[in-house]
Amino acid sequence: MAKPTKKAKSKQPPKRPRAWIQATEVRKTFAVKAAQPKLITLEVRIFGGPVTEEFCQANPVCARVIAIRSNQTLDKLHWAIFSAFDRDEEHLYEFQFGKKPMDPKGEKYGIIMAHSFAMPGEPEIGDALETTLHSLDLTVGREFFYWFDFGDDWWHAIKVLQIDEIIPPGKYPQVTQRIGASPPQYPGQDEDYDDEEVDDEEVDDEGEEEQADEDAEDQAPDERASDDPKSHGP
């Protein structure tokens, strides 16, 4: 009589140690948190540009505090700064992450097409339109620089004040604090414009006076004729 065959036991996956399971759960939790956007609060302070001495005396500190989501780009931050300081004319810009402005070893981000003239050996420029703040691994206390208008050279120091896990409802980026007035983008432009208006008014006044003199001359012969006895009938 044949002996009954034994059923093959199904292989069970080995049991993982409890510590391994806990570590895996922690890693998953951190991964989820890392993927979630955070709220980054930045202080943007002007420290260079064509400002007048009178403006500096009246505004010893000129800064804005801006809240921005970590999944937003550096280009979004650029436009937030542009609006925060009440600027009108668009210009090229660059974010620099060196130890000081124009640090040749520091990473730079801007408009790629604007840097087609870069010399060989210079570090590659990152695309501000695509680079998010999250990708920069910013930490509280970190400082970097923002250069606006390569002709007038407006320089800003940007410091990370705070990073929050919870983002309150609202539209971002947003200015949460203003320190000092906004400097004119082109100092002296308003004064020149006012002078031009005054000059135009003076020209208009002179034109009116000249027209009045011409009208008087045109009327003068008729008035003399009316006063001449010979011009009247018998």
C-alpha positions as CSV (number, residue, x, y, z in Angstrom):
1,M,0.0,0.0,0.0
2,A,1.4,3.4,-1.0
3,K,2.1,5.9,1.7
4,P,0.2,9.1,1.4
5,T,2.4,12.0,0.1
6,K,3.0,14.9,2.4
7,K,1.7,18.2,1.3
8,A,4.4,20.7,0.7
9,K,4.3,23.5,3.2
10,S,3.9,27.0,1.7
11,K,6.9,29.2,2.4
12,Q,6.0,32.1,4.6
13,P,8.0,35.3,4.3
14,P,10.3,35.8,7.3
15,K,9.0,37.9,10.0
16,R,10.5,41.3,10.2
17,P,11.9,42.5,13.5
18,R,9.7,45.0,15.2
19,A,12.5,47.6,15.1
20,W,12.7,47.2,11.3
21,I,9.0,47.8,10.9
22,Q,9.0,50.9,13.1
23,A,12.0,52.3,11.2
24,T,10.2,51.8,7.9
25,E,7.1,53.5,9.2
26,V,9.2,56.5,10.3
27,R,10.8,56.7,6.9
28,K,7.4,56.7,5.2
29,T,6.2,59.4,7.6
30,F,9.2,61.6,6.8
31,A,8.8,61.0,3.1
32,V,5.2,62.2,3.2
33,K,6.1,65.3,5.3
34,A,9.0,66.1,2.9
35,A,6.6,66.0,-0.1
36,Q,4.1,68.3,1.6
37,P,4.8,72.1,1.0
38,K,5.9,74.2,3.8
39,L,5.5,78.0,4.4
40,I,8.8,79.8,4.3
41,T,9.1,83.3,5.8
42,L,11.8,85.5,4.3
43,E,13.2,88.9,5.1
44,V,14.2,90.8,2.0
45,R,16.4,93.9,2.8
46,I,17.9,96.4,0.3
47,F,21.6,97.1,0.9
48,G,22.6,98.5,-2.4
49,G,21.2,100.6,-5.2
50,P,20.8,104.2,-6.5
51,V,19.1,105.6,-3.4
52,T,19.6,109.2,-2.4
53,E,21.2,110.3,0.9
54,E,17.9,111.9,1.9
55,F,16.0,108.6,1.4
56,C,18.6,106.7,3.5
57,Q,18.3,109.2,6.3
58,A,14.6,108.9,6.3
59,N,14.6,105.1,5.9
60,P,17.7,103.6,7.6
61,V,16.2,100.2,7.1
62,C,14.3,99.3,3.9
63,A,13.0,95.7,4.1
64,R,10.0,93.5,3.4
65,V,8.9,90.2,5.0
66,I,7.5,87.8,2.5
67,A,5.7,84.4,3.1
68,I,6.0,81.9,0.3
69,R,5.2,78.3,-0.2
70,S,8.2,75.9,-0.6
71,N,6.8,74.5,-3.8
72,Q,6.8,77.9,-5.5
73,T,9.6,79.0,-7.7
74,L,12.3,81.6,-7.4
75,D,10.7,83.4,-10.2
76,K,7.5,83.7,-8.0
77,L,9.7,85.2,-5.3
78,H,11.2,87.6,-7.8
79,W,7.8,89.0,-8.7
80,A,6.8,89.2,-5.0
81,I,9.9,91.3,-4.3
82,F,9.2,93.4,-7.4
83,S,5.7,94.2,-6.2
84,A,6.7,94.6,-2.5
85,F,9.0,97.5,-3.4
86,D,6.5,99.1,-5.8
87,R,8.6,98.8,-8.9
88,D,7.3,99.5,-12.4
89,E,10.0,98.7,-15.0
90,E,11.0,95.0,-15.5
91,H,14.7,94.1,-15.6
92,L,16.9,91.0,-15.5
93,Y,17.5,89.4,-12.1
94,E,19.6,86.8,-10.4
95,F,19.5,84.9,-7.1
96,Q,22.9,84.1,-5.6
97,F,23.8,81.5,-3.0
98,G,27.4,82.2,-2.3
99,K,29.0,83.5,0.9
100,K,28.9,87.1,-0.5
101,P,27.5,88.8,-3.6
102,M,29.1,87.8,-6.8
103,D,30.8,84.8,-5.1
104,P,32.2,82.8,-8.1
105,K,31.7,79.6,-6.2
106,G,28.1,80.2,-5.3
107,E,25.2,78.8,-7.1
108,K,23.2,81.3,-9.2
109,Y,19.6,81.2,-10.6
110,G,18.1,83.5,-13.1
111,I,16.6,83.7,-16.6
112,I,18.7,81.2,-18.7
113,M,18.6,83.2,-22.0
114,A,19.9,86.2,-20.2
115,H,23.2,84.4,-19.4
116,S,24.0,83.2,-22.9
117,F,27.0,85.5,-22.7
118,A,28.6,83.7,-19.7
119,M,32.3,83.2,-20.0
120,P,33.8,79.7,-20.0
121,G,34.6,78.4,-16.6
122,E,31.7,80.3,-14.9
123,P,29.3,78.1,-12.9
124,E,26.2,77.0,-14.7
125,I,23.2,79.2,-14.1
126,G,20.0,77.5,-12.7
127,D,16.6,78.2,-14.1
128,A,14.6,80.4,-11.7
129,L,11.4,79.6,-13.6
130,E,11.8,75.9,-12.7
131,T,13.7,76.0,-9.4
132,T,11.5,75.7,-6.3
133,L,12.5,76.9,-2.8
134,H,12.0,73.3,-1.6
135,S,14.8,72.1,-3.9
136,L,17.3,74.6,-2.3
137,D,17.2,72.9,1.1
138,L,16.8,76.2,2.9
139,T,17.2,76.3,6.7
140,V,16.3,78.9,9.3
141,G,19.0,81.6,9.4
142,R,20.3,80.9,5.9
143,E,21.1,84.1,3.9
144,F,21.3,84.5,0.2
145,F,21.3,87.4,-2.3
146,Y,19.0,88.9,-5.0
147,W,20.4,91.1,-7.7
148,F,17.9,93.2,-9.7
149,D,18.6,95.4,-12.7
150,F,22.1,94.7,-13.9
151,G,22.5,98.4,-14.8
152,D,21.4,100.2,-11.6
153,D,22.4,97.2,-9.4
154,W,19.7,96.9,-6.8
155,W,21.1,94.5,-4.2
156,H,19.0,92.6,-1.6
157,A,20.0,90.3,1.3
158,I,17.4,87.6,1.9
159,K,17.3,85.8,5.2
160,V,15.2,82.7,6.1
161,L,13.3,83.7,9.2
162,Q,10.9,80.8,9.7
163,I,9.7,77.5,8.2
164,D,6.3,76.3,9.1
165,E,4.7,72.9,8.5
166,I,1.2,74.3,8.5
167,I,0.2,76.8,5.7
168,P,-2.7,79.1,6.6
169,P,-5.3,79.6,3.9
170,G,-4.5,82.5,1.6
171,K,-2.7,83.5,-1.6
172,Y,1.0,83.2,-1.7
173,P,3.5,84.7,-1.9
174,Q,2.3,87.6,0.3
175,V,3.9,90.5,2.0
176,T,3.4,90.3,5.8
177,Q,5.4,93.3,6.9
178,R,6.9,96.5,5.5
179,I,9.8,98.3,7.0
180,G,10.6,101.7,5.5
181,A,9.3,103.3,2.4
182,S,9.8,102.0,-1.1
183,P,12.7,103.8,-2.8
184,P,12.0,105.2,-6.2
185,Q,13.2,102.9,-8.9
186,Y,14.8,105.8,-10.7
187,P,15.6,108.5,-8.3
188,G,15.0,112.0,-9.6
189,Q,12.6,110.9,-12.3
190,D,9.5,112.3,-10.6
191,E,11.3,115.6,-10.0
192,D,12.3,115.8,-13.7
193,Y,8.7,115.0,-14.7
194,D,7.4,117.8,-12.5
195,D,9.8,120.3,-14.0
196,E,8.7,119.3,-17.5
197,E,5.1,119.9,-16.5
198,V,6.0,123.4,-15.2
199,D,7.9,124.1,-18.4
200,D,4.9,123.1,-20.5
201,E,2.7,125.4,-18.4
202,E,5.1,128.2,-19.0
203,V,5.1,127.6,-22.7
204,D,1.3,127.5,-22.7
205,D,1.2,130.8,-20.9
206,E,3.6,132.4,-23.3
207,G,1.6,131.1,-26.2
208,E,-1.6,132.6,-24.8
209,E,0.1,136.0,-24.3
210,E,1.4,135.9,-27.9
211,Q,-2.0,135.1,-29.2
212,A,-3.5,137.9,-27.2
213,D,-1.0,140.4,-28.6
214,E,-1.8,139.2,-32.2
215,D,-5.5,139.6,-31.6
216,A,-5.0,143.1,-30.2
217,E,-3.0,144.0,-33.3
218,D,-5.7,142.7,-35.6
219,Q,-8.3,144.8,-33.8
220,A,-6.2,148.0,-33.6
221,P,-6.8,149.3,-37.2
222,D,-10.6,149.0,-36.8
223,E,-10.5,150.9,-33.5
224,R,-8.4,153.7,-35.1
225,A,-10.8,153.8,-38.0
226,S,-13.8,154.2,-35.6
227,D,-12.1,157.1,-33.9
228,D,-11.2,158.9,-37.1
229,P,-13.9,161.6,-37.9
230,K,-13.4,161.1,-41.6
231,S,-14.4,157.5,-41.3
232,H,-17.9,158.5,-40.2
233,G,-20.6,159.7,-42.5
234,P,-21.7,163.4,-42.8
